[in-house]
């Protein structure tokens, strides 16, 4: 009986005293999945609408040529293609984050670092296209499309540009910057995700 009472406590299963794995990968990964799914949906809609835009505008031209700013070009398709790749990277990075796979940190960091300059370039490209469309409206003021644009006035155009800038800052810069800071400065070690001393795979 005495031998049983003095049995070393080390013999007790260590799992009873193991710390629970951190909970943050689930909600951070969930955020990444939700954002990636939304971006993938928007990109898909954009891919369908981009080539159809010129057809929708044809009735408003009445003989005037299609504005260059409304024609999809190689830059538009390239930006969309890169966007799809980055979105899939974020989506799968979020899935790996939920499962506490440390490789998700690298995937989401790549997405964030590339997304910020890509968003700025995309915004600049859109501004150039808008300027081209305004120049076209001045050249063909009698077309219904130009008249519709002029009906909104300069104030309406400025509001649209401000909204575009705000969306670029919030969606294209602040959200990726949050993930970059989180994985680049705060959670930088695999054990912070897994709760163990594992290394990146």
Helices and strands as residue ranges (DSSP letters): H 2-5, G 9-11, G 14-17, H 24-57, G 58-60, G 68-70, H 74-98, H 103-139, H 144-167, I 168-174, H 175-181, I 182-186, H 190-194
